[in-house]
Amino acid sequence: MIGKSAKAVTGDVLSRLLATCESDSLRDLRDRAILMVAFASGGRRRSEIAGLRREQLTVEPPIAVPDGPPLPSLAIHLGRTKTSTGEQDDIVYLTGRPVEALNAWMTAAKIESGSVFRAIGRWGTVSRRAIDPQSVNAIIKQRVEMAGLEPGEFSAHGLRSGYLTESANRGIPLPEAMEQSRHRSVQQASSYYNSATRRSGRAARLL
């Protein structure tokens, strides 16, 4: 299938991509926010990331943690998505570092309304227009190359499969991960889980 990623962008791969956007340049701030938001919000589709608008974001009360300051929290209102029914508004949540990355980009780019992720001109000017879904893919491939990985092996879809694969690796129950990824089909979502959990699961160790 065209556009589907041969490889999942799991936590270790994501760390390498994020390491290529460490500076405070607008491009690094934007790409870091794209990577973190797309992954942490359940592996959003590139069309959802490209089309994300400031008006879809609402600040939520901070999340208390036992051993540190409270974590910032945001809700993303996805509206009616490919998998929602009727008038249902799909909502996913961001907590902690992805929220900080998103806020850093929006502050630096002075984005107070409209499209969140925008093109950046040659002279560092932020466009008024949203980036298109193909640009999301191109940004990911560029960061993959900068990280010393093979661009042909990864695409934007790898963030979606990577989110579920990483959830499985960390022992997060499938229903909980699906709440965030908004997969409606257990069969489809569990296919990412199977390879990660079957090898180490109890069902493979009955003897």
Phi, psi and omega in degrees: 000130181291140176089340177283141184278133176292329183236142178281138174274090180274179185305319182292320178294316180302319178301320179292323179291318180295330180293343178274354179237057185269342186280177178263016178293154181302318182297316180293319179297317180295311185293324177298316179295318179301311182298313184290318181291315181299318181286306189291336180276016174103015182075062182293150176293152183298330178294325180289323179289315180296325184269001184299133180240152181305325183292346179275352185259131172232137179284131179253162176300143180301152180265122179287136174234147187296326190244036179178184179293157179300149182266136177295147183224140179227147170253139173250118178271108184278348182071214179271114182259180181304330187250358179276161183245144175056229183268010185298136177258114178283131179235135172235160186241146173243141180222138171078230188304319179299324178295316179298319180295318180294315179296322180297318179293312184295326178291312182296322182270000179056048181264108181250344177202168177077205186299136180280310184259118187233162176292151176242124183288174184299328183263018176081016178273138180271125181292161173276343185272149175289151169291157178264164183305324180296327178294325178300316178298316182296320179298316181296316179296322179295317180292325177299314180296316180298331181277001178082019177257176184268110184302329181293344184267352185230151172211180181301327181296338179298335177289327181287309178292327181294323179300313182289322178297316180295321177300317179296316180299328182267005176076021177282130182301143183305315180301323180293318178295323180292331176301324182274319182284339182064025170293133176269330184270114177298323181300314181293313182295321184289341178297327177288327181288321190306308184295327182284323188258334185296321183299320185258357187283168182293330183296336180269001185231044183286337179256000000 
